[in-house]
Amino acid sequence: MHEQRIASAKVIPFPVPAGRARRLSARDRIHAASWAVTARQSGFSRVVIHTDLPDDDPELGDFLLIYRDGALWASWAVGCAAHGFTVWRPATGVTVGWFPNLLQALESLPA
């Protein structure tokens, strides 16, 4: 059998459903777990990953809740957006910034 070549072939991007664009990848989860270990030195006690479920709001993507030592409520949150990550203060709802990747978002948190 011989191989056929098509010179006029056009590559089209694989469609990604809108909700899937706001998901933490396996790499993001590894980065979050690694960051959480070193962040303990800066006073962060834990990082909780929240993954949206099929019954959740389709506009809500995956996000991290980040807790300071002794805090009952999350001090920071990092959420997946369609084109990067957003950091906000759960206590006030104020968005602190947008970042192209999770590591930059996590590194923006004050020590």
Phi and psi in degrees as GROMACS dihedral restraints (atoms count N, CA, C in turn):
[ dihedral_restraints ]
;  ai    aj    ak    al  type     phi  dphi    fc
    3     4     5     6     1  -108.5    20    10
    4     5     6     7     1   158.2    20    10
    6     7     8     9     1   -86.3    20    10
    7     8     9    10     1   134.1    20    10
    9    10    11    12     1   -96.4    20    10
   10    11    12    13     1   139.1    20    10
   12    13    14    15     1  -117.1    20    10
   13    14    15    16     1   136.7    20    10
   15    16    17    18     1  -116.5    20    10
   16    17    18    19     1   110.0    20    10
   18    19    20    21     1   -70.4    20    10
   19    20    21    22     1   -27.6    20    10
   21    22    23    24     1   -98.1    20    10
   22    23    24    25     1    17.7    20    10
   24    25    26    27     1   -66.2    20    10
   25    26    27    28     1   143.5    20    10
   27    28    29    30     1  -120.0    20    10
   28    29    30    31     1   127.2    20    10
   30    31    32    33     1   -88.0    20    10
   31    32    33    34     1   126.5    20    10
   33    34    35    36     1  -114.0    20    10
   34    35    36    37     1   145.3    20    10
   36    37    38    39     1   -67.4    20    10
   37    38    39    40     1   145.0    20    10
   39    40    41    42     1   -71.0    20    10
   40    41    42    43     1   128.6    20    10
   42    43    44    45     1   -69.1    20    10
   43    44    45    46     1   136.6    20    10
   45    46    47    48     1  -114.5    20    10
   46    47    48    49     1   121.7    20    10
   48    49    50    51     1   -57.0    20    10
   49    50    51    52     1   148.2    20    10
   51    52    53    54     1   -53.3    20    10
   52    53    54    55     1   -44.2    20    10
   54    55    56    57     1   -65.3    20    10
   55    56    57    58     1   -29.2    20    10
   57    58    59    60     1   -71.5    20    10
   58    59    60    61     1   -21.8    20    10
   60    61    62    63     1   -70.1    20    10
   61    62    63    64     1   -15.6    20    10
   63    64    65    66     1  -110.2    20    10
   64    65    66    67     1    46.5    20    10
   66    67    68    69     1  -120.6    20    10
   67    68    69    70     1   145.4    20    10
   69    70    71    72     1   -76.8    20    10
   70    71    72    73     1   131.2    20    10
   72    73    74    75     1   -80.4    20    10
   73    74    75    76     1   170.7    20    10
   75    76    77    78     1   -59.5    20    10
   76    77    78    79     1   -39.9    20    10
   78    79    80    81     1   -63.1    20    10
   79    80    81    82     1   -42.7    20    10
   81    82    83    84     1   -59.8    20    10
   82    83    84    85     1   -42.0    20    10
   84    85    86    87     1   -64.8    20    10
   85    86    87    88     1   -38.9    20    10
   87    88    89    90     1   -65.6    20    10
   88    89    90    91     1   -44.5    20    10
   90    91    92    93     1   -60.6    20    10
   91    92    93    94     1   -42.1    20    10
   93    94    95    96     1   -63.6    20    10
   94    95    96    97     1   -43.4    20    10
   96    97    98    99     1   -65.3    20    10
   97    98    99   100     1   -41.8    20    10
   99   100   101   102     1   -65.6    20    10
  100   101   102   103     1   -44.4    20    10
  102   103   104   105     1   -62.2    20    10
  103   104   105   106     1   -40.2    20    10
  105   106   107   108     1   -59.8    20    10
  106   107   108   109     1   -36.3    20    10
  108   109   110   111     1   -65.8    20    10
  109   110   111   112     1   -47.5    20    10
  111   112   113   114     1   -75.3    20    10
  112   113   114   115     1   -25.7    20    10
  114   115   116   117     1   -70.3    20    10
  115   116   117   118     1   -16.4    20    10
  117   118   119   120     1   -60.4    20    10
  118   119   120   121     1   -30.9    20    10
  120   121   122   123     1   -67.7    20    10
  121   122   123   124     1   -21.2    20    10
  123   124   125   126     1  -100.4    20    10
  124   125   126   127     1     9.5    20    10
  126   127   128   129     1    95.3    20    10
  127   128   129   130     1     9.3    20    10
  129   130   131   132     1   -94.6    20    10
  130   131   132   133     1   128.4    20    10
  132   133   134   135     1   -92.9    20    10
  133   134   135   136     1   -31.2    20    10
  135   136   137   138     1  -161.3    20    10
  136   137   138   139     1   158.9    20    10
  138   139   140   141     1  -128.1    20    10
  139   140   141   142     1   125.1    20    10
  141   142   143   144     1  -112.4    20    10
  142   143   144   145     1   127.8    20    10
  144   145   146   147     1   -94.2    20    10
  145   146   147   148     1   125.3    20    10
  147   148   149   150     1  -107.9    20    10
  148   149   150   151     1   122.0    20    10
  150   151   152   153     1  -110.1    20    10
  151   152   153   154     1   129.4    20    10
  153   154   155   156     1   -68.1    20    10
  154   155   156   157     1   147.2    20    10
  156   157   158   159     1  -102.5    20    10
  157   158   159   160     1   162.7    20    10
  159   160   161   162     1   -54.7    20    10
  160   161   162   163     1   -30.3    20    10
  162   163   164   165     1   -84.8    20    10
  163   164   165   166     1    -7.8    20    10
  165   166   167   168     1   -72.8    20    10
  166   167   168   169     1   169.5    20    10
  168   169   170   171     1   -59.3    20    10
  169   170   171   172     1   125.4    20    10
  171   172   173   174     1   -64.2    20    10
  172   173   174   175     1   -18.2    20    10
  174   175   176   177     1   -80.2    20    10
  175   176   177   178     1   -16.0    20    10
  177   178   179   180     1   -87.6    20    10
  178   179   180   181     1   124.4    20    10
  180   181   182   183     1  -102.9    20    10
  181   182   183   184     1  -176.2    20    10
  183   184   185   186     1   -65.6    20    10
  184   185   186   187     1   149.2    20    10
  186   187   188   189     1  -153.3    20    10
  187   188   189   190     1   162.7    20    10
  189   190   191   192     1  -108.5    20    10
  190   191   192   193     1   138.5    20    10
  192   193   194   195     1  -109.3    20    10
  193   194   195   196     1   128.9    20    10
  195   196   197   198     1  -119.0    20    10
  196   197   198   199     1   124.4    20    10
  198   199   200   201     1  -109.5    20    10
  199   200   201   202     1   137.6    20    10
  201   202   203   204     1   -81.3    20    10
  202   203   204   205     1   158.8    20    10
  204   205   206   207     1   -53.3    20    10
  205   206   207   208     1   129.8    20    10
  207   208   209   210     1    78.1    20    10
  208   209   210   211     1    -3.4    20    10
  210   211   212   213     1   -83.6    20    10
  211   212   213   214     1   138.0    20    10
  213   214   215   216     1   -85.6    20    10
  214   215   216   217     1   -24.4    20    10
  216   217   218   219     1  -115.9    20    10
  217   218   219   220     1   152.0    20    10
  219   220   221   222     1   -62.4    20    10
  220   221   222   223     1   135.3    20    10
  222   223   224   225     1   -84.6    20    10
  223   224   225   226     1   -32.2    20    10
  225   226   227   228     1  -139.4    20    10
  226   227   228   229     1   157.2    20    10
  228   229   230   231     1  -138.8    20    10
  229   230   231   232     1   144.2    20    10
  231   232   233   234     1  -128.3    20    10
  232   233   234   235     1   121.4    20    10
  234   235   236   237     1  -117.7    20    10
  235   236   237   238     1   151.8    20    10
  237   238   239   240     1   -78.3    20    10
  238   239   240   241     1   134.4    20    10
  240   241   242   243     1  -120.5    20    10
  241   242   243   244     1   171.4    20    10
  243   244   245   246     1   -58.8    20    10
  244   245   246   247     1   -33.0    20    10
  246   247   248   249     1  -128.4    20    10
  247   248   249   250     1    32.7    20    10
  249   250   251   252     1   153.0    20    10
  250   251   252   253     1  -148.4    20    10
  252   253   254   255     1  -134.3    20    10
  253   254   255   256     1   145.9    20    10
  255   256   257   258     1  -118.2    20    10
  256   257   258   259     1   142.2    20    10
  258   259   260   261     1  -112.4    20    10
  259   260   261   262     1   133.2    20    10
  261   262   263   264     1  -144.5    20    10
  262   263   264   265     1   165.4    20    10
  264   265   266   267     1   -97.2    20    10
  265   266   267   268     1   111.4    20    10
  267   268   269   270     1   -59.3    20    10
  268   269   270   271     1   -32.4    20    10
  270   271   272   273     1   -64.0    20    10
  271   272   273   274     1   -33.1    20    10
  273   274   275   276     1  -115.1    20    10
  274   275   276   277     1   -19.4    20    10
  276   277   278   279     1    79.4    20    10
  277   278   279   280     1     4.0    20    10
  279   280   281   282     1   -77.0    20    10
  280   281   282   283     1   128.2    20    10
  282   283   284   285     1   -77.5    20    10
  283   284   285   286     1   128.2    20    10
  285   286   287   288     1   -89.4    20    10
  286   287   288   289     1   -37.7    20    10
  288   289   290   291     1  -179.4    20    10
  289   290   291   292     1   168.8    20    10
  291   292   293   294     1  -116.1    20    10
  292   293   294   295     1   140.6    20    10
  294   295   296   297     1  -137.6    20    10
  295   296   297   298     1   147.1    20    10
  297   298   299   300     1   -73.2    20    10
  298   299   300   301     1   -21.4    20    10
  300   301   302   303     1  -145.7    20    10
  301   302   303   304     1   165.0    20    10
  303   304   305   306     1   -65.9    20    10
  304   305   306   307     1   -39.3    20    10
  306   307   308   309     1   -60.3    20    10
  307   308   309   310     1   -43.4    20    10
  309   310   311   312     1   -64.1    20    10
  310   311   312   313     1   -38.0    20    10
  312   313   314   315     1   -63.2    20    10
  313   314   315   316     1   -46.4    20    10
  315   316   317   318     1   -66.9    20    10
  316   317   318   319     1   -38.3    20    10
  318   319   320   321     1   -69.3    20    10
  319   320   321   322     1   -16.6    20    10
  321   322   323   324     1   -78.5    20    10
  322   323   324   325     1   -12.9    20    10
  324   325   326   327     1   -71.1    20    10
  325   326   327   328     1   135.8    20    10
  327   328   329   330     1   -68.8    20    10
  328   329   330   331     1   143.1    20    10
